[in-house]
């Protein structure tokens, strides 16, 4: 038996000194019960083998059942995971921070579970500890997960060093677990997030069109593909457009708006945006207008190389040796129409593939 310290913490505005104290206990190898938005967990320093051994023992948890790591910043994912699929980024966009645990391929060659809890105490504690923190639910294996501190401390008083009492958790249901280390991803456990909401993300793909200024070619491609998908009754594709050198906030050119209106497409609400690493990561397929755009995408994110194609190349428009679709900006309206005709044919062909 050890002396378990219990500290009450404000769940909305956790006191800094209390968090610093708990973080130091974690760093030194102590076990700390703390709340997340789902249930209470037992935090431990994942780098301390002796502490992990203790944690398995007090929870009576099988040694072949690994612990997930809790993080306080989405950017930390890539410190632990590799070969992250686009759909995982879309799940993170939708549900993080929140009650979703994702299983990734790990740098070690195995897999790793990661969760980004939506709780002020958890976030502050993990950030302050500055070590990998595992936090399985504060219950004996097989028992119900604790929704409040009284339940959490019941079986562990005298075996953990510290408990942070913040009353009742917000959700009281464990996180949903999705394995994105396999394709297609597998829902391992339905928790606070419903299976139907996860499947809605899993069934969709994201197509990104990229040009230079995001006011002309990529706009025509995006809006035309969206129209054709709607015509076909398809809602399984999200379509984005970006530019590699754009000044954000510009509208589509007048010529583009007019040409699209003739197709009964209203592009008046379009606002130009610059391509980012985050957008590249969550896109399954990236279609560019010119080779220089492909080079810029790969410069921003080298691992995206295998999902970037020239639009004409992807659509198998190979009736000439030049697969670039050149920028009509500053040229007569007829040049815009010729460009749109090429984009339109390419989109029609790609509809049969995506």
ROFI-663775 format. One record per residue (C-alpha): y, z, x. Coordinates in steps of 0.25 Angstrom, whole numbers, plus 5000, padded with zeros to 4 digits. Layout:
N
<atom><north>Y</north><up>Z</up><east>X</east></atom>
...
***
This chain:
354
<atom><north>5000</north><up>5000</up><east>5000</east></atom>
<atom><north>5014</north><up>4997</up><east>5004</east></atom>
<atom><north>5027</north><up>5001</up><east>4998</east></atom>
<atom><north>5032</north><up>4990</up><east>4989</east></atom>
<atom><north>5047</north><up>4989</up><east>4988</east></atom>
<atom><north>5053</north><up>4985</up><east>4975</east></atom>
<atom><north>5067</north><up>4979</up><east>4974</east></atom>
<atom><north>5074</north><up>4975</up><east>4961</east></atom>
<atom><north>5081</north><up>4961</up><east>4962</east></atom>
<atom><north>5091</north><up>4954</up><east>4953</east></atom>
<atom><north>5083</north><up>4942</up><east>4949</east></atom>
<atom><north>5096</north><up>4933</up><east>4948</east></atom>
<atom><north>5104</north><up>4938</up><east>4959</east></atom>
<atom><north>5094</north><up>4944</up><east>4969</east></atom>
<atom><north>5101</north><up>4954</up><east>4979</east></atom>
<atom><north>5102</north><up>4948</up><east>4993</east></atom>
<atom><north>5098</north><up>4961</up><east>5000</east></atom>
<atom><north>5085</north><up>4963</up><east>4992</east></atom>
<atom><north>5081</north><up>4948</up><east>4994</east></atom>
<atom><north>5084</north><up>4950</up><east>5009</east></atom>
<atom><north>5075</north><up>4962</up><east>5009</east></atom>
<atom><north>5064</north><up>4955</up><east>5002</east></atom>
<atom><north>5065</north><up>4943</up><east>5011</east></atom>
<atom><north>5063</north><up>4952</up><east>5023</east></atom>
<atom><north>5051</north><up>4958</up><east>5017</east></atom>
<atom><north>5045</north><up>4944</up><east>5015</east></atom>
<atom><north>5048</north><up>4939</up><east>5029</east></atom>
<atom><north>5041</north><up>4952</up><east>5035</east></atom>
<atom><north>5029</north><up>4949</up><east>5028</east></atom>
<atom><north>5030</north><up>4957</up><east>5015</east></atom>
<atom><north>5027</north><up>4954</up><east>5001</east></atom>
<atom><north>5038</north><up>4953</up><east>4991</east></atom>
<atom><north>5036</north><up>4952</up><east>4976</east></atom>
<atom><north>5048</north><up>4943</up><east>4970</east></atom>
<atom><north>5051</north><up>4935</up><east>4958</east></atom>
<atom><north>5051</north><up>4921</up><east>4955</east></atom>
<atom><north>5055</north><up>4914</up><east>4942</east></atom>
<atom><north>5040</north><up>4913</up><east>4939</east></atom>
<atom><north>5033</north><up>4926</up><east>4943</east></atom>
<atom><north>5034</north><up>4936</up><east>4954</east></atom>
<atom><north>5028</north><up>4933</up><east>4967</east></atom>
<atom><north>5024</north><up>4940</up><east>4980</east></atom>
<atom><north>5032</north><up>4934</up><east>4991</east></atom>
<atom><north>5026</north><up>4933</up><east>5005</east></atom>
<atom><north>5030</north><up>4926</up><east>5018</east></atom>
<atom><north>5021</north><up>4914</up><east>5019</east></atom>
<atom><north>5022</north><up>4915</up><east>5034</east></atom>
<atom><north>5016</north><up>4928</up><east>5035</east></atom>
<atom><north>5000</north><up>4927</up><east>5035</east></atom>
<atom><north>4998</north><up>4942</up><east>5033</east></atom>
<atom><north>5008</north><up>4943</up><east>5022</east></atom>
<atom><north>5001</north><up>4931</up><east>5015</east></atom>
<atom><north>4987</north><up>4938</up><east>5017</east></atom>
<atom><north>4993</north><up>4950</up><east>5010</east></atom>
<atom><north>4998</north><up>4942</up><east>4999</east></atom>
<atom><north>4985</north><up>4936</up><east>4996</east></atom>
<atom><north>4978</north><up>4949</up><east>4997</east></atom>
<atom><north>4987</north><up>4957</up><east>4987</east></atom>
<atom><north>4987</north><up>4945</up><east>4977</east></atom>
<atom><north>4972</north><up>4944</up><east>4978</east></atom>
<atom><north>4974</north><up>4929</up><east>4980</east></atom>
<atom><north>4964</north><up>4919</up><east>4985</east></atom>
<atom><north>4967</north><up>4915</up><east>4999</east></atom>
<atom><north>4965</north><up>4900</up><east>4996</east></atom>
<atom><north>4977</north><up>4901</up><east>4986</east></atom>
<atom><north>4989</north><up>4898</up><east>4994</east></atom>
<atom><north>5003</north><up>4904</up><east>4991</east></atom>
<atom><north>5015</north><up>4895</up><east>4987</east></atom>
<atom><north>5028</north><up>4896</up><east>4995</east></atom>
<atom><north>5041</north><up>4899</up><east>4988</east></atom>
<atom><north>5053</north><up>4892</up><east>4993</east></atom>
<atom><north>5068</north><up>4894</up><east>4990</east></atom>
<atom><north>5073</north><up>4880</up><east>4993</east></atom>
<atom><north>5067</north><up>4867</up><east>4988</east></atom>
<atom><north>5070</north><up>4861</up><east>5002</east></atom>
<atom><north>5059</north><up>4870</up><east>5008</east></atom>
<atom><north>5048</north><up>4862</up><east>5001</east></atom>
<atom><north>5048</north><up>4853</up><east>5013</east></atom>
<atom><north>5046</north><up>4864</up><east>5023</east></atom>
<atom><north>5032</north><up>4866</up><east>5017</east></atom>
<atom><north>5028</north><up>4853</up><east>5010</east></atom>
<atom><north>5026</north><up>4839</up><east>5014</east></atom>
<atom><north>5023</north><up>4826</up><east>5007</east></atom>
<atom><north>5031</north><up>4831</up><east>4995</east></atom>
<atom><north>5029</north><up>4821</up><east>4984</east></atom>
<atom><north>5041</north><up>4816</up><east>4976</east></atom>
<atom><north>5036</north><up>4823</up><east>4963</east></atom>
<atom><north>5037</north><up>4836</up><east>4970</east></atom>
<atom><north>5051</north><up>4835</up><east>4972</east></atom>
<atom><north>5053</north><up>4831</up><east>4958</east></atom>
<atom><north>5046</north><up>4844</up><east>4954</east></atom>
<atom><north>5055</north><up>4852</up><east>4963</east></atom>
<atom><north>5067</north><up>4845</up><east>4957</east></atom>
<atom><north>5063</north><up>4849</up><east>4943</east></atom>
<atom><north>5057</north><up>4863</up><east>4945</east></atom>
<atom><north>5062</north><up>4869</up><east>4958</east></atom>
<atom><north>5066</north><up>4880</up><east>4959</east></atom>
<atom><north>5056</north><up>4884</up><east>4949</east></atom>
<atom><north>5042</north><up>4888</up><east>4945</east></atom>
<atom><north>5035</north><up>4876</up><east>4952</east></atom>
<atom><north>5026</north><up>4877</up><east>4964</east></atom>
<atom><north>5023</north><up>4864</up><east>4971</east></atom>
<atom><north>5011</north><up>4862</up><east>4980</east></atom>
<atom><north>5014</north><up>4853</up><east>4992</east></atom>
<atom><north>5007</north><up>4847</up><east>5004</east></atom>
<atom><north>5011</north><up>4857</up><east>5015</east></atom>
<atom><north>5015</north><up>4853</up><east>5029</east></atom>
<atom><north>5003</north><up>4861</up><east>5034</east></atom>
<atom><north>4994</north><up>4851</up><east>5027</east></atom>
<atom><north>4990</north><up>4860</up><east>5015</east></atom>
<atom><north>4998</north><up>4862</up><east>5003</east></atom>
<atom><north>5009</north><up>4872</up><east>5000</east></atom>
<atom><north>5015</north><up>4877</up><east>4987</east></atom>
<atom><north>5030</north><up>4879</up><east>4985</east></atom>
<atom><north>5038</north><up>4885</up><east>4975</east></atom>
<atom><north>5054</north><up>4886</up><east>4973</east></atom>
<atom><north>5056</north><up>4898</up><east>4964</east></atom>
<atom><north>5068</north><up>4899</up><east>4954</east></atom>
<atom><north>5071</north><up>4913</up><east>4956</east></atom>
<atom><north>5083</north><up>4919</up><east>4964</east></atom>
<atom><north>5075</north><up>4931</up><east>4970</east></atom>
<atom><north>5064</north><up>4921</up><east>4975</east></atom>
<atom><north>5073</north><up>4911</up><east>4980</east></atom>
<atom><north>5082</north><up>4921</up><east>4988</east></atom>
<atom><north>5070</north><up>4929</up><east>4993</east></atom>
<atom><north>5063</north><up>4916</up><east>4998</east></atom>
<atom><north>5076</north><up>4911</up><east>5005</east></atom>
<atom><north>5079</north><up>4924</up><east>5011</east></atom>
<atom><north>5065</north><up>4926</up><east>5017</east></atom>
<atom><north>5065</north><up>4912</up><east>5024</east></atom>
<atom><north>5050</north><up>4912</up><east>5025</east></atom>
<atom><north>5040</north><up>4905</up><east>5016</east></atom>
<atom><north>5037</north><up>4914</up><east>5004</east></atom>
<atom><north>5025</north><up>4913</up><east>4996</east></atom>
<atom><north>5025</north><up>4921</up><east>4983</east></atom>
<atom><north>5013</north><up>4921</up><east>4974</east></atom>
<atom><north>5014</north><up>4928</up><east>4961</east></atom>
<atom><north>5014</north><up>4943</up><east>4962</east></atom>
<atom><north>5001</north><up>4945</up><east>4955</east></atom>
<atom><north>4986</north><up>4947</up><east>4959</east></atom>
<atom><north>4979</north><up>4934</up><east>4959</east></atom>
<atom><north>4975</north><up>4930</up><east>4945</east></atom>
<atom><north>4984</north><up>4940</up><east>4938</east></atom>
<atom><north>4997</north><up>4936</up><east>4930</east></atom>
<atom><north>5009</north><up>4933</up><east>4938</east></atom>
<atom><north>5020</north><up>4943</up><east>4937</east></atom>
<atom><north>5033</north><up>4940</up><east>4928</east></atom>
<atom><north>5040</north><up>4953</up><east>4932</east></atom>
<atom><north>5041</north><up>4962</up><east>4944</east></atom>
<atom><north>5033</north><up>4973</up><east>4938</east></atom>
<atom><north>5021</north><up>4964</up><east>4936</east></atom>
<atom><north>5023</north><up>4958</up><east>4950</east></atom>
<atom><north>5023</north><up>4972</up><east>4957</east></atom>
<atom><north>5012</north><up>4978</up><east>4950</east></atom>
<atom><north>5000</north><up>4974</up><east>4959</east></atom>
<atom><north>5008</north><up>4973</up><east>4971</east></atom>
<atom><north>5016</north><up>4986</up><east>4973</east></atom>
<atom><north>5011</north><up>4992</up><east>4986</east></atom>
<atom><north>5007</north><up>4979</up><east>4992</east></atom>
<atom><north>5020</north><up>4971</up><east>4993</east></atom>
<atom><north>5032</north><up>4975</up><east>5001</east></atom>
<atom><north>5043</north><up>4971</up><east>4991</east></atom>
<atom><north>5045</north><up>4968</up><east>4976</east></atom>
<atom><north>5057</north><up>4961</up><east>4971</east></atom>
<atom><north>5059</north><up>4965</up><east>4956</east></atom>
<atom><north>5067</north><up>4955</up><east>4948</east></atom>
<atom><north>5061</north><up>4958</up><east>4934</east></atom>
<atom><north>5054</north><up>4947</up><east>4926</east></atom>
<atom><north>5053</north><up>4933</up><east>4932</east></atom>
<atom><north>5060</north><up>4921</up><east>4924</east></atom>
<atom><north>5047</north><up>4913</up><east>4921</east></atom>
<atom><north>5035</north><up>4922</up><east>4922</east></atom>
<atom><north>5026</north><up>4910</up><east>4924</east></atom>
<atom><north>5021</north><up>4905</up><east>4938</east></atom>
<atom><north>5025</north><up>4892</up><east>4944</east></atom>
<atom><north>5019</north><up>4879</up><east>4940</east></atom>
<atom><north>5011</north><up>4873</up><east>4952</east></atom>
<atom><north>5011</north><up>4858</up><east>4956</east></atom>
<atom><north>5003</north><up>4852</up><east>4967</east></atom>
<atom><north>5011</north><up>4841</up><east>4973</east></atom>
<atom><north>5003</north><up>4840</up><east>4986</east></atom>
<atom><north>4994</north><up>4830</up><east>4978</east></atom>
<atom><north>4996</north><up>4818</up><east>4970</east></atom>
<atom><north>4998</north><up>4818</up><east>4959</east></atom>
<atom><north>5003</north><up>4832</up><east>4959</east></atom>
<atom><north>4995</north><up>4843</up><east>4952</east></atom>
<atom><north>4999</north><up>4854</up><east>4943</east></atom>
<atom><north>4992</north><up>4866</up><east>4948</east></atom>
<atom><north>4998</north><up>4877</up><east>4938</east></atom>
<atom><north>5007</north><up>4876</up><east>4926</east></atom>
<atom><north>5017</north><up>4888</up><east>4927</east></atom>
<atom><north>5031</north><up>4889</up><east>4923</east></atom>
<atom><north>5033</north><up>4874</up><east>4923</east></atom>
<atom><north>5025</north><up>4867</up><east>4913</east></atom>
<atom><north>5015</north><up>4856</up><east>4917</east></atom>
<atom><north>5021</north><up>4846</up><east>4908</east></atom>
<atom><north>5034</north><up>4848</up><east>4916</east></atom>
<atom><north>5027</north><up>4846</up><east>4929</east></atom>
<atom><north>5020</north><up>4834</up><east>4924</east></atom>
<atom><north>5033</north><up>4827</up><east>4919</east></atom>
<atom><north>5038</north><up>4827</up><east>4934</east></atom>
<atom><north>5024</north><up>4823</up><east>4940</east></atom>
<atom><north>5023</north><up>4811</up><east>4931</east></atom>
<atom><north>5036</north><up>4805</up><east>4935</east></atom>
<atom><north>5040</north><up>4797</up><east>4948</east></atom>
<atom><north>5054</north><up>4795</up><east>4954</east></atom>
<atom><north>5059</north><up>4782</up><east>4958</east></atom>
<atom><north>5072</north><up>4781</up><east>4967</east></atom>
<atom><north>5080</north><up>4769</up><east>4969</east></atom>
<atom><north>5089</north><up>4768</up><east>4981</east></atom>
<atom><north>5100</north><up>4759</up><east>4985</east></atom>
<atom><north>5113</north><up>4761</up><east>4993</east></atom>
<atom><north>5124</north><up>4766</up><east>4983</east></atom>
<atom><north>5116</north><up>4770</up><east>4971</east></atom>
<atom><north>5125</north><up>4762</up><east>4962</east></atom>
<atom><north>5118</north><up>4748</up><east>4961</east></atom>
<atom><north>5104</north><up>4745</up><east>4965</east></atom>
<atom><north>5097</north><up>4758</up><east>4963</east></atom>
<atom><north>5105</north><up>4760</up><east>4950</east></atom>
<atom><north>5100</north><up>4747</up><east>4945</east></atom>
<atom><north>5085</north><up>4750</up><east>4949</east></atom>
<atom><north>5086</north><up>4764</up><east>4943</east></atom>
<atom><north>5091</north><up>4761</up><east>4930</east></atom>
<atom><north>5083</north><up>4749</up><east>4928</east></atom>
<atom><north>5070</north><up>4756</up><east>4931</east></atom>
<atom><north>5074</north><up>4768</up><east>4922</east></atom>
<atom><north>5076</north><up>4758</up><east>4911</east></atom>
<atom><north>5063</north><up>4751</up><east>4913</east></atom>
<atom><north>5055</north><up>4764</up><east>4913</east></atom>
<atom><north>5062</north><up>4768</up><east>4900</east></atom>
<atom><north>5058</north><up>4754</up><east>4894</east></atom>
<atom><north>5043</north><up>4757</up><east>4898</east></atom>
<atom><north>5044</north><up>4771</up><east>4893</east></atom>
<atom><north>5042</north><up>4777</up><east>4906</east></atom>
<atom><north>5047</north><up>4791</up><east>4910</east></atom>
<atom><north>5039</north><up>4793</up><east>4922</east></atom>
<atom><north>5049</north><up>4788</up><east>4933</east></atom>
<atom><north>5062</north><up>4794</up><east>4937</east></atom>
<atom><north>5072</north><up>4784</up><east>4943</east></atom>
<atom><north>5083</north><up>4788</up><east>4953</east></atom>
<atom><north>5093</north><up>4780</up><east>4961</east></atom>
<atom><north>5100</north><up>4783</up><east>4974</east></atom>
<atom><north>5108</north><up>4777</up><east>4985</east></atom>
<atom><north>5108</north><up>4779</up><east>5000</east></atom>
<atom><north>5123</north><up>4778</up><east>5002</east></atom>
<atom><north>5129</north><up>4781</up><east>4989</east></atom>
<atom><north>5141</north><up>4789</up><east>4986</east></atom>
<atom><north>5136</north><up>4798</up><east>4975</east></atom>
<atom><north>5142</north><up>4797</up><east>4961</east></atom>
<atom><north>5144</north><up>4782</up><east>4959</east></atom>
<atom><north>5141</north><up>4774</up><east>4947</east></atom>
<atom><north>5132</north><up>4762</up><east>4947</east></atom>
<atom><north>5141</north><up>4749</up><east>4950</east></atom>
<atom><north>5147</north><up>4742</up><east>4938</east></atom>
<atom><north>5138</north><up>4730</up><east>4940</east></atom>
<atom><north>5125</north><up>4739</up><east>4940</east></atom>
<atom><north>5129</north><up>4746</up><east>4927</east></atom>
<atom><north>5132</north><up>4732</up><east>4921</east></atom>
<atom><north>5119</north><up>4726</up><east>4925</east></atom>
<atom><north>5111</north><up>4738</up><east>4920</east></atom>
<atom><north>5119</north><up>4738</up><east>4907</east></atom>
<atom><north>5113</north><up>4724</up><east>4904</east></atom>
<atom><north>5099</north><up>4731</up><east>4905</east></atom>
<atom><north>5104</north><up>4741</up><east>4895</east></atom>
<atom><north>5105</north><up>4752</up><east>4906</east></atom>
<atom><north>5116</north><up>4761</up><east>4907</east></atom>
<atom><north>5119</north><up>4765</up><east>4922</east></atom>
<atom><north>5133</north><up>4771</up><east>4919</east></atom>
<atom><north>5128</north><up>4785</up><east>4922</east></atom>
<atom><north>5123</north><up>4782</up><east>4936</east></atom>
<atom><north>5128</north><up>4790</up><east>4948</east></atom>
<atom><north>5125</north><up>4786</up><east>4962</east></atom>
<atom><north>5117</north><up>4796</up><east>4971</east></atom>
<atom><north>5113</north><up>4796</up><east>4985</east></atom>
<atom><north>5098</north><up>4797</up><east>4989</east></atom>
<atom><north>5094</north><up>4810</up><east>4994</east></atom>
<atom><north>5081</north><up>4816</up><east>5000</east></atom>
<atom><north>5078</north><up>4823</up><east>4988</east></atom>
<atom><north>5079</north><up>4811</up><east>4979</east></atom>
<atom><north>5070</north><up>4803</up><east>4989</east></atom>
<atom><north>5060</north><up>4815</up><east>4989</east></atom>
<atom><north>5058</north><up>4815</up><east>4974</east></atom>
<atom><north>5057</north><up>4800</up><east>4972</east></atom>
<atom><north>5043</north><up>4794</up><east>4972</east></atom>
<atom><north>5048</north><up>4780</up><east>4974</east></atom>
<atom><north>5061</north><up>4775</up><east>4981</east></atom>
<atom><north>5065</north><up>4761</up><east>4979</east></atom>
<atom><north>5077</north><up>4756</up><east>4988</east></atom>
<atom><north>5085</north><up>4743</up><east>4987</east></atom>
<atom><north>5086</north><up>4740</up><east>5002</east></atom>
<atom><north>5078</north><up>4744</up><east>5015</east></atom>
<atom><north>5090</north><up>4752</up><east>5020</east></atom>
<atom><north>5089</north><up>4761</up><east>5008</east></atom>
<atom><north>5074</north><up>4763</up><east>5011</east></atom>
<atom><north>5078</north><up>4767</up><east>5025</east></atom>
<atom><north>5088</north><up>4777</up><east>5020</east></atom>
<atom><north>5078</north><up>4784</up><east>5011</east></atom>
<atom><north>5068</north><up>4785</up><east>5023</east></atom>
<atom><north>5079</north><up>4791</up><east>5032</east></atom>
<atom><north>5082</north><up>4801</up><east>5021</east></atom>
<atom><north>5068</north><up>4805</up><east>5019</east></atom>
<atom><north>5058</north><up>4798</up><east>5028</east></atom>
<atom><north>5046</north><up>4803</up><east>5020</east></atom>
<atom><north>5051</north><up>4794</up><east>5008</east></atom>
<atom><north>5047</north><up>4782</up><east>5016</east></atom>
<atom><north>5034</north><up>4779</up><east>5008</east></atom>
<atom><north>5041</north><up>4779</up><east>4994</east></atom>
<atom><north>5053</north><up>4770</up><east>4997</east></atom>
<atom><north>5053</north><up>4755</up><east>4994</east></atom>
<atom><north>5062</north><up>4744</up><east>4993</east></atom>
<atom><north>5063</north><up>4741</up><east>4978</east></atom>
<atom><north>5060</north><up>4726</up><east>4980</east></atom>
<atom><north>5048</north><up>4730</up><east>4989</east></atom>
<atom><north>5043</north><up>4740</up><east>4979</east></atom>
<atom><north>5044</north><up>4730</up><east>4967</east></atom>
<atom><north>5037</north><up>4720</up><east>4976</east></atom>
<atom><north>5049</north><up>4710</up><east>4975</east></atom>
<atom><north>5045</north><up>4703</up><east>4987</east></atom>
<atom><north>5049</north><up>4688</up><east>4984</east></atom>
<atom><north>5059</north><up>4689</up><east>4996</east></atom>
<atom><north>5059</north><up>4696</up><east>5010</east></atom>
<atom><north>5071</north><up>4705</up><east>5006</east></atom>
<atom><north>5067</north><up>4717</up><east>4999</east></atom>
<atom><north>5081</north><up>4723</up><east>4998</east></atom>
<atom><north>5089</north><up>4724</up><east>4986</east></atom>
<atom><north>5103</north><up>4722</up><east>4991</east></atom>
<atom><north>5116</north><up>4729</up><east>4986</east></atom>
<atom><north>5124</north><up>4721</up><east>4976</east></atom>
<atom><north>5136</north><up>4730</up><east>4978</east></atom>
<atom><north>5149</north><up>4723</up><east>4980</east></atom>
<atom><north>5143</north><up>4709</up><east>4976</east></atom>
<atom><north>5144</north><up>4701</up><east>4963</east></atom>
<atom><north>5137</north><up>4706</up><east>4950</east></atom>
<atom><north>5127</north><up>4695</up><east>4952</east></atom>
<atom><north>5122</north><up>4702</up><east>4964</east></atom>
<atom><north>5120</north><up>4715</up><east>4956</east></atom>
<atom><north>5112</north><up>4707</up><east>4946</east></atom>
<atom><north>5103</north><up>4701</up><east>4956</east></atom>
<atom><north>5101</north><up>4714</up><east>4962</east></atom>
<atom><north>5097</north><up>4720</up><east>4948</east></atom>
<atom><north>5087</north><up>4709</up><east>4946</east></atom>
<atom><north>5080</north><up>4712</up><east>4958</east></atom>
<atom><north>5080</north><up>4727</up><east>4955</east></atom>
<atom><north>5076</north><up>4724</up><east>4941</east></atom>
<atom><north>5064</north><up>4716</up><east>4945</east></atom>
<atom><north>5060</north><up>4726</up><east>4956</east></atom>
<atom><north>5060</north><up>4738</up><east>4945</east></atom>
<atom><north>5052</north><up>4730</up><east>4935</east></atom>
<atom><north>5041</north><up>4728</up><east>4946</east></atom>
<atom><north>5041</north><up>4742</up><east>4950</east></atom>
<atom><north>5040</north><up>4747</up><east>4936</east></atom>
<atom><north>5025</north><up>4742</up><east>4937</east></atom>
<atom><north>5023</north><up>4751</up><east>4949</east></atom>
<atom><north>5030</north><up>4764</up><east>4947</east></atom>
***
